[in-house]
Amino acid sequence: MQRPKVDDQLTLLTDTGKAEALCAEVLDDPAVEDGIILKVLARGSFERGQQCWIEDEDGSKIGATVKGVEPKQTIDTEVTLSAVIPSE
């Protein structure tokens, strides 16, 4: 999987099913080698500490942890994810 970019469409897989997300911000995670922090806008139910998967277009998946959830005034939720994407 390649490092996501701002405005990329992502598919998140959770215990409750699939959720479409729009990538809003991509940052390096200084605490983890090859780690990234993603801020996405998504619809669905998310909780801090929840595990999920980011699914790539080719069907590959990487694990992610929900680090924060900020409800917005719209139906979308700002979800902060922490993941490790190995460099190629």
MARSE-675809 format. One record per residue (C-alpha): residue number from 1; residue in one letter; chain; x, y, z. Coordinates in nm, 3 decimals. Example, Ala and Ser with C-alpha at 12.3 -4.5 7.8 and 13.67 -1.06 7.14 Angstrom:
<rs>
+-----+--------+--------+---------+---------+---------+
: num : residu : chaine :      px :      py :      pz :
+-----+--------+--------+---------+---------+---------+
:   1 :      A :      A :   1.230 :  -0.450 :   0.780 :
:   2 :      S :      A :   1.367 :  -0.106 :   0.714 :
+-----+--------+--------+---------+---------+---------+
</rs>
This chain:
<rs>
+-----+--------+--------+---------+---------+---------+
: num : residu : chaine :      px :      py :      pz :
+-----+--------+--------+---------+---------+---------+
:   1 :      M :      A :   0.000 :   0.000 :   0.000 :
:   2 :      Q :      A :   0.123 :   0.347 :  -0.083 :
:   3 :      R :      A :   0.110 :   0.637 :   0.158 :
:   4 :      P :      A :  -0.229 :   0.809 :   0.119 :
:   5 :      K :      A :  -0.248 :   1.170 :   0.003 :
:   6 :      V :      A :  -0.487 :   1.450 :   0.095 :
:   7 :      D :      A :  -0.821 :   1.408 :  -0.086 :
:   8 :      D :      A :  -0.766 :   1.033 :  -0.146 :
:   9 :      Q :      A :  -1.074 :   0.819 :  -0.099 :
:  10 :      L :      A :  -1.012 :   0.540 :   0.154 :
:  11 :      T :      A :  -1.213 :   0.236 :   0.255 :
:  12 :      L :      A :  -1.208 :   0.155 :   0.626 :
:  13 :      L :      A :  -1.310 :  -0.189 :   0.748 :
:  14 :      T :      A :  -1.446 :  -0.208 :   1.101 :
:  15 :      D :      A :  -1.636 :  -0.460 :   1.310 :
:  16 :      T :      A :  -1.957 :  -0.299 :   1.186 :
:  17 :      G :      A :  -1.867 :  -0.309 :   0.815 :
:  18 :      K :      A :  -1.716 :  -0.080 :   0.554 :
:  19 :      A :      A :  -1.694 :   0.297 :   0.579 :
:  20 :      E :      A :  -1.584 :   0.534 :   0.304 :
:  21 :      A :      A :  -1.346 :   0.807 :   0.416 :
:  22 :      L :      A :  -1.184 :   1.115 :   0.264 :
:  23 :      C :      A :  -0.823 :   1.177 :   0.366 :
:  24 :      A :      A :  -0.794 :   1.530 :   0.508 :
:  25 :      E :      A :  -0.440 :   1.530 :   0.650 :
:  26 :      V :      A :  -0.133 :   1.302 :   0.644 :
:  27 :      L :      A :   0.147 :   1.340 :   0.900 :
:  28 :      D :      A :   0.452 :   1.138 :   1.000 :
:  29 :      D :      A :   0.420 :   0.968 :   1.338 :
:  30 :      P :      A :   0.747 :   1.049 :   1.517 :
:  31 :      A :      A :   0.683 :   0.777 :   1.776 :
:  32 :      V :      A :   0.677 :   0.488 :   1.526 :
:  33 :      E :      A :   0.917 :   0.399 :   1.244 :
:  34 :      D :      A :   0.727 :   0.415 :   0.910 :
:  35 :      G :      A :   0.425 :   0.533 :   1.110 :
:  36 :      I :      A :   0.174 :   0.785 :   0.985 :
:  37 :      I :      A :  -0.115 :   0.977 :   1.136 :
:  38 :      L :      A :  -0.418 :   1.017 :   0.911 :
:  39 :      K :      A :  -0.705 :   1.253 :   0.969 :
:  40 :      V :      A :  -1.004 :   1.142 :   0.767 :
:  41 :      L :      A :  -1.367 :   1.243 :   0.732 :
:  42 :      A :      A :  -1.582 :   0.933 :   0.757 :
:  43 :      R :      A :  -1.937 :   0.826 :   0.821 :
:  44 :      G :      A :  -1.996 :   0.560 :   1.078 :
:  45 :      S :      A :  -1.938 :   0.479 :   1.439 :
:  46 :      F :      A :  -1.580 :   0.506 :   1.564 :
:  47 :      E :      A :  -1.432 :   0.490 :   1.914 :
:  48 :      R :      A :  -1.091 :   0.582 :   2.045 :
:  49 :      G :      A :  -0.870 :   0.271 :   2.065 :
:  50 :      Q :      A :  -1.078 :   0.083 :   1.807 :
:  51 :      Q :      A :  -0.887 :  -0.131 :   1.557 :
:  52 :      C :      A :  -0.974 :  -0.109 :   1.188 :
:  53 :      W :      A :  -0.824 :  -0.183 :   0.848 :
:  54 :      I :      A :  -0.748 :   0.052 :   0.561 :
:  55 :      E :      A :  -0.823 :  -0.134 :   0.238 :
:  56 :      D :      A :  -0.629 :  -0.050 :  -0.077 :
:  57 :      E :      A :  -0.775 :  -0.062 :  -0.428 :
:  58 :      D :      A :  -0.595 :  -0.393 :  -0.493 :
:  59 :      G :      A :  -0.756 :  -0.550 :  -0.184 :
:  60 :      S :      A :  -0.448 :  -0.533 :   0.040 :
:  61 :      K :      A :  -0.507 :  -0.411 :   0.395 :
:  62 :      I :      A :  -0.308 :  -0.245 :   0.670 :
:  63 :      G :      A :  -0.412 :  -0.222 :   1.031 :
:  64 :      A :      A :  -0.488 :   0.110 :   1.195 :
:  65 :      T :      A :  -0.585 :   0.230 :   1.541 :
:  66 :      V :      A :  -0.836 :   0.508 :   1.605 :
:  67 :      K :      A :  -0.652 :   0.773 :   1.808 :
:  68 :      G :      A :  -0.927 :   1.033 :   1.819 :
:  69 :      V :      A :  -1.284 :   1.106 :   1.712 :
:  70 :      E :      A :  -1.419 :   1.459 :   1.664 :
:  71 :      P :      A :  -1.786 :   1.488 :   1.569 :
:  72 :      K :      A :  -1.856 :   1.761 :   1.314 :
:  73 :      Q :      A :  -2.169 :   1.965 :   1.254 :
:  74 :      T :      A :  -2.234 :   1.747 :   0.948 :
:  75 :      I :      A :  -2.299 :   1.374 :   0.921 :
:  76 :      D :      A :  -1.924 :   1.314 :   0.881 :
:  77 :      T :      A :  -1.688 :   1.252 :   1.171 :
:  78 :      E :      A :  -1.320 :   1.353 :   1.182 :
:  79 :      V :      A :  -1.131 :   1.036 :   1.272 :
:  80 :      T :      A :  -0.759 :   1.035 :   1.353 :
:  81 :      L :      A :  -0.591 :   0.705 :   1.265 :
:  82 :      S :      A :  -0.245 :   0.574 :   1.341 :
:  83 :      A :      A :  -0.096 :   0.320 :   1.098 :
:  84 :      V :      A :   0.235 :   0.183 :   0.978 :
:  85 :      I :      A :   0.297 :   0.174 :   0.603 :
:  86 :      P :      A :   0.627 :   0.003 :   0.530 :
:  87 :      S :      A :   0.846 :   0.194 :   0.286 :
:  88 :      E :      A :   0.899 :   0.017 :  -0.041 :
+-----+--------+--------+---------+---------+---------+
</rs>
